Amino acid sequence: MISNSLSRRRFLGLAAGVAGSLCCPRLWAANARIKFIWWGSQERTVLTHKALAAFTDTTGIDIDTEYLDWLDYWQRFVSLVATRQTPDLIQMDYRYLQLYADNGVLLPLDKYLGKRLDIESFGQLNIDSCRVDGVLYGVNLGINSSATIIDREGWGSAGVEPPTFGTTWEAFSDKCEAFVKGNKQPNFYATPDASGIEVVFETWLRQRGKGLYTPEGALNFDIDDAVEWFTYWEKIRVFGGCVPADIQVLVKHTIDTSVLTLGYAATDFAHSNMLLNYQQRIPKPLDITAFPITSTGGQPGQYYKPSQMLSVSAYSKAPELAVELANFLVMSPKAVRILGVDRGIPASPIVRKLLLQQLDAVGRKTIAYINDLAPFAGPLPPLPPQGAGEVAITLQGIGHEIAFKQLTPKRGGEKLVREASAILSNSI
């Protein structure tokens, strides 16, 4: 899948360069050692260790590792930052890139471009997606986007066609109501309660010409937007279209606690690179499609983003080795074949083409989704400001409070704007 802007001659030349860099590894001093930290599933951990072993075999550099699930990862990372013990190579999320770049935790990488960091074939957009104020602080680990994961058999058992590309929010609600009427399975629902899921709320806002944040880091929505959003999900909750509060509250931002994985819902809202992990846990074929839209021909809400990035610690005593490892993980054919699409679709068309040769049906489905999403994808939003992570937790908590009837949608909308505004003010 070579991009149109990359000629065959240029592709072959770059591919030869990739192969050459693998055949002629740099030689490092004996006992060279760095540390790498990441979040993710057990499957990701197994694949990552295999790729790291290949790097050690190639370069002689030993890698110490640390890996946690999403929530524990960021709690741990905060403590490492506080003590200036951040590992040499860091798996970084787009949400937190500006926060840690602005606070001097991450090392600028521009000086390595074209040298130890040979990622020209990513294309400028994929390189620049990891910049803050024009400075490169990350290496794109893979392209992904938000996605709806579908249990087609689950929808079919209720006699309802599942949502697909172009399904509107109104039609999605209608489908959920039809699901309730046709469903015969106990404790089985059309969808999670997405009222507290940040990425779904963000998409809905962007489709209406707004967003979570302005470029200056202020809220880009108001009370009326939040109330309308919470009211939409309240209606679905009332007719039983989404999982009830006592089930939704069990979700911990992991695939293992997903209502789809646990068999409570026929849908989940996630990211495209997670399809493989869902499919490994669910013994029936899954589909992947876009989020609902506000209207046909309306503004796109979704966007392509770095699924994760690799950043180098500003405190690293061996930054060159960390950069070397980052380059290996995204450009070495050996590493790319091991890692597959677990962290997203490779940004480089060169390694993407190599990967296509080995992908199974799920991997091909993921790449097809990224291609088919183009009409529904807009530009990247502004980098989230400091405090964005806390705002996301606040949104989730208020969603739970409304679901448990501790707040009305109106009170919830007012509380969200009030508390989110205070968080952002205190983060300046």
N, C-alpha and C positions, 0 to 999 in steps of 0.2 A: 504494500500500500504506500507507494512513493507519492509524495505531494507533487502537484502540478508545477510548483516553482523549483523543483529539483530535477535537473536534467539527468539523463542516464549516465553520461560521462562523469558528471559531478558525483552522482550516487556511487558509481563504481570506485571513484577516487577516494571518497570518504570511507567507503566500506573497507577498502584496502588499508586505509589508515587505522581503522578500528582493529582489524586483524593484526596489523603490524605492531600496534601497541601491546597487544596481548602476547605476541611472540617474543617481544623484546622487553621484558619487564625491567623496571629500574631495580638496581641492587641497593639494599638498605643495610645498615649496620646490624650486626648480630644482636639478638635480644630486643629488637625494635618492638614496641608494644603501644597500642592505643586502645581506647574504650569507645564503644558505640552503644547508645541507648535508643529504644524504640517502644512504641505501643502496638498492640494488635492481638490477634487470635493465636491459639496454639499452632494452627497451620502456618501462620506467618512466621512464627518463631522457628519452626522446623526448616522452612524454606530459607530463611535468613541465615541460619547457622550453616546450611549447606553452601550458600553463596560466600559466606565469610571464610569457610574452610578452603574454598577454591582460591580466594584472594591470598590466604596465607600460603597455600601451595605455590602460588605464582610469584609472590614477593618475599616470602619469609617473615612478613610482619604478623605478629600475634595480635588477636583481638579479644579484649575482655568485653563482656556483654551484660546488659541489664535490660529487662523488658517487662512491661506491666500492661494492664488493661487501661482504657482511655482515662477514666477518672483518677485512678491511682497514679497514672503516669504524670499528670500535671501537678498533683500534690507533691509527688516526689521531686519533680523538676524544680518547683519553687524552693524546696529545701536545698537542693544542689546549687541553685543560683545564689541563695543567701550565703552559702559558705564558699562560694567560688570553686566548687568542685564539679562543675558541669563536665560530662564526658567530652572527649575530643570531637566525636561525630554525633550529631543530634538529629533525630527525626523530628521535624518541625511542622506545625500546622499553619495554614494561611492566616487563621484567626489571630494567632499570637506572634506572627512574624514582626510586625511593627513594634509591638510591646517590647520584645527582647532585643530587637535591633536598636531601638531608641535608648535602651538602658545599658548598652555596651556589652551585652552578653554574647552577641554573635560577631564573628569575624567577617569583614568585607572580603569578597572573593574575586573582585574584578581583576586583580593583578595575576590571578591564576588562569584566567580565560585564555584559551589558545595554547596553553602550556600544560600544566598538570591537569587542568580542567578543560578537556577537549570536547565541548558540547555544542559546537557551531551548528551541527546538523539538527539540533532542537528547533531552530528557527527563532527569530528575534522575539516573537510574542511569548513563546514558552520559556525563553530565558528571562525576559523582562517580568514575567509573572511572579518572580521571586525577588523583585527589587523593592526597596523602600527609599523614597526620595532619590531615585536614580542609582542607588548603590545596590549591588548584588549581595544578598545575604543567604541565598539558598540555591539548591540544585533541584530542579523539578524531577520528582521521583516517578511521576506518571500523571497523565491527564485523566480526570474523571468529571462527573457531574452528579448532581442529585438525581435520584431515580425512584420510580415506583416498582417494587418487586411484587409479582403477581403469582398467586397459586391459582392457575387456570382451572384445575379440577375442583377446587373449593368454590369458585364462582359458578362453575358449571353445575355443581350439585344443587345449587339454589336456583338454577334455571336463568341465570343472568350473565350476559356478556360482560367480561371485566372491562375496566377503563383502559383506554389506549391513547395513542398520540391524538391530540385534538379534543379529548373529552373535556367539557367545561366543568367548573366547580358545581354549577347547578345540576348538570347531568350526573356528576359523580354522586351528589346527594341523592338524586332519584334512584341511581343504581343501588346505593346502600339501602334505601327503603325497600326496593324490590327484593333485595337479598334477604331482608328480614322476613318478608312474606313467603319466600320460597325455601328458606333454609330449614332443614330437618335435624341438623346436628346441634346437640346441647353445647352451651358455652362456646359458640362459634359465631364470629361476627365478620362483617365485611372489611373492617378497617381498624387500625388503632385510632385512638383519640389523639389527633395531631395538633390539638389546640396549643399544646405546650412545646411543640417541636420547632426549634428555631428555623431550620432550613426550609420547612414548609411555609411558615409564616413569612419568611423573607421572600420566597418565590411569589406568594400571593401579593405582597406589597409591591414588588417590582413589576408585576403584571398590571398594576394600577398606577404606574409612573412614580412610585415612591421607593422605599427601601428601608433597611434597618438604620443606616447611618448616612449622614452627609459626608462629603470629603473632609470637612472640618472636625468630624467626630461627634456631631450632635445627632439626636434622634431624627430620623427622616420619616416619621409617622406620628399621628396624633391620637387623642383619645377616641375619636370617632372611628378611626381605622381599627384600633384594638378592640373596641366594643363590637364592631361588625364581625370581626374575626372570631371572637369568643362566642358570639350569638350563632354564627354559622355552625360551629361544632356543638353548641348546646342543642340545636334542633336535631342534629344527627343522633346525639346522645339520647334525647327524649324518645325517639322512635326505635331505639335499640340498634342503630346501624354501626356503632363503634363499640369497642370493648368498654366495660364499665370501669369506674374509677379504681376499684380494688384490684383490678388486673393491670390497668395502665400504670399504676404507681410502682409496680414490680419491675418495670423496664429500667435498666441501668446503662443504657447506651452501649450495650454489647449484643452481638448476634445471638449469643446463648440465652439472653433474657428477652429477645424480641418476641412480640406476640405472634408473629408469623412462625418463627421457629418452634415456639411452644404449642402451636396448634390452636391458638385462640382467635386468629384472624386470617383472612384470605389475602391480605395485603400488608405491605409495610413500606414506609418511606425511608430511604437509605441513600447510599451512593453506589454508582455503577460498579466500582471495583469490588463491592461486597457481594455481588451475585454469586461468585464462586463459593464463598464461605457459607452463604445461605444454602446453596445447592448441596454442599457436602453434609448438611445437617437434615435436609428434608428429602425423604425418599420418593418424591414425585417431581416431574419437570416443572421448573419455574420460568416465568417470562419476565421481561423487563420493559418498562415503558416510561413515558414522561409523566411529570406531575400534571394534574388538571390545569386548564387555562381559564382565564377570565372570559375571553370571547375569541371567536375565530378572527384571525388577523390582528389581534390586539398586541400589546407590547410583550416581548418575551420576558419570562421571569427567571428561567434557569440560565446557567452559564458554565463554560468549561473552566476548570480551575486545577491547580496542582493538587493532586490527591493528598500528597504529603511532600515535604521537601527534606533535603539533607542540608543541615547547617553545621558550621564548624564553630566550636567554642572559642571565644576571644581569650579564654584562659588556657587554651591548649598549649602544651609544651612541644607538640609535634604537629603543627597545623598542616605541614606539607604531606605528612602521612595520612591525615584525615581527609584532605582533598583527594589524595590518590585513591583512597577507599571509596569516596563518593563517586569519583569518575568511573571506577571499576564497576560499581553496582548499577550504574545507568548506561554504560557504554560497552562493557565487556559482553560479547556474545555468550560466554559461559555463564555469567551471572544473570543476564537477562533471561536465558532459557530456564534457569533454576527458579527465579522469582516469578516468572509468568506475569499475570495481570493482577496479582493480589493487591498491589499498591496503585493500580491504575494502568492505563494504556501508555506504553513508553512514548516519551515526547519526541524521540528521534525516529524518523521514518526508516532509517537504516536498520536499527535494531527491531523496530516494529515488524519490518518485512521478515527478518530472521525468525521472529517469534511466531508469526502466522503459520509457519511451516509445522509447528508442533502443537498448536492450540486445539483443544477439544471443542465440542459444541458450545459449551458454556463460554469459553474464551472468545470464540467467534461471535457469539451472541452479544457479548459485551462490547466488542469493537463495532459491530453493526449498530448497536444502540447509540454509541458516541457519534457515529456518522449520521444516523437518522434524526438525531436531536437538533441538528444545525438550525432548522427553521424556528425552533423554540428557544434558542439560546441567544442571550445578549452579551454585552460587555461585562467584564469583571466589575463587581462593585468596589467602592473604596475599601482600602484596608481597614479592618475593624479597629476601633480605637481601644486604648487601655480601658479595661472594665467590661469589654464585650462578653468575655466568658461569664462574668458574674451576671450580666443582663440575661444571657441565655438560661442560666440556672433560675433566675427570677421568673422568666417567662414560663418555664416548666412548672415551677412551684405554684404560680397563679393558675395555670391550667388545671392542676390537681385540685386546688381549692375550689374552683368553680365546679369541677366534676363531682366533688364531695358535697356540693351545695353550701359551702361555707361563704361563697361570694356569688353575686349575680354577674352575668357578663358585663353589665355596666360598671359595677364596682370593680370588677377585675380589670377592665380597660383603664379605669382611672388609676388604679394601684400600679399597673404596669408602667404607665407613662411617668407617674410620680417617682416610683422607685428607680426606674431605669435612668431618668434624668439626674437623680441624686447620685447614682453610681458613677455616671460619666463626669459629673461635676467634681466629685471627690477624687477622680482618677487623673485629673489634669495636673 
